[in-house]
Amino acid sequence: MKLYFESKFFQKKKFEKKAILRFFRNAIDDFRLALRNKEPKVIFNFSYSALIKTGITLIASSGYRIKSRTGHHVKILEKLSQILNDKNIEIIGDRIRKKRNLDLYEGGIIIDSKEAKQYLNFVKEIINKAQKHLKT
């Protein structure tokens, strides 16, 4: 499948392998922070961060950089979903994004341990898929 990177959100850029690996390590660092923590809100926030950073990594590996503007997280999730050929990334990722926005802009949300763990496990799957993708 040919991916289309619209110029409003993406800029063509060649990244060295070293830079792509640095992006991915950054995503994994956030995931590990989520993994080691007991606080559901911390698990939730670092899981989301790891998911977005994984998307940035795979977008970079496709030769593009995301532009920081309104809606760019939606585009990151959309491209991550397309690159890994997994529609759930866009669906579940958007659900996480919306919750995070409610927490950030609407005065907070409550995340319970079960929900935080579900998101953590989801992100773990995506990171594993991304790792396989990067090896090919």
N, C-alpha and C positions, 0 to 999 in steps of 0.2 A: 504494500500500500504506500503510495506517495503521500508524504506529509506536506501540508501547506502551512507556512509560517507567515502570517499576515504582518506587514511592515509596521502597523500601528502598535503592535505588541512585541515584535521580535526584530532583532538586528542581526544580520549575517556576520558571523565572526568565527575565525578559526582558532580553536583552543588547542594548546599542547596537551598531550596525554597527562603530563604532570599536573596541569591545572584542573583537568577533569577529575583526576584522582583526589586532589585536594578538596574539590567540591563534595565528592562522595564521602571522604573521611569526615568532613564537617557534618554531613547528614547522619552518618553513623554515630558520631559523638553525641548528637542530640538524642538519637534513639537510645544510646546507652544511658544517658541521663534519665530518660523516661523509664527505662528498664530497672535502674537501681533505686528509683524513688518509690515511696509508699503513698504519697499524697496524690489523690486522683486528679486534682487540677494541674499539678506539675506533670504527671504522666500524660494527660490530655494535651497540654500545651507543647511539650517537647515531642510528642508523637506527631502532632500537626507540623511542627517545624521540620522534623526529619522527613516527612512526606513531601513538603514543599521543596526542601533542599535536594531531595532525590529527583524531583522533577526538573529542577534547575540543572542538575548534573546531566540528565539524559538529553535535555534540550541542548546543552553545551556540546555533548558528544555528537549531536546531530548538526553541529556547526552554527548554532544560534545562541544569542543571549537575549534574555527576557528584559524588556524595558519596564521600569518601575512606574506604573500609572494605575489609575482606577481600573479594577477588574483583572489585574495581572495574575492574581492567584487562581482565578477561574481558568485563565488560559494555561497556566502551568499544569493544573490538574487535567485539563482537556488534552494537552499534548502528552503528558505522562501516560494517560489512558490510551491514547493512540499509539504511542511508541511501544508500549508493552502489550498492546492489543487486549486490553482488559477494561471493559465498560464499567465495572464496579469501582474502579479508581475514580472515575468522574462522578459517579453517583454517591458513593460513600465519602469520598474526599470532599465533595461539595457539602454534604451534611455536616462534616466536621468543621469545614470553613464557616458555615452559617452559624454554628454553635459558638465558634471562636469569636465571630463578629458580635454576637449577642453579648458575650462576656466582655468584650472590649468596648463596645459602643452603647450598650443598653443597660449597663449597671450590674452585670454579672449573671452567672448561671451556676447551677449546681450539677456537678459531675460526680456520679457515684463510682465506687471502685470497679464494679462489674463493667460499666460502660467504658471507663478508662482502659481497662484490660482488653476489651474487645477492640478498641481503636489501636492499642499498642500491638496486638496480634495481627491486625489488618496491615499496619505499617510494616511489621516484620516481614510479612509475605511479599509486600511490594519491594522492600529493600532486597530481599533474596532474588526476586525476578529481575530487578535492576542490575544486580551483581552479575547474574548470568548473561544479561543483555550486553553489559560492558565487556565481558570476556569474549564475545563473538565479533 
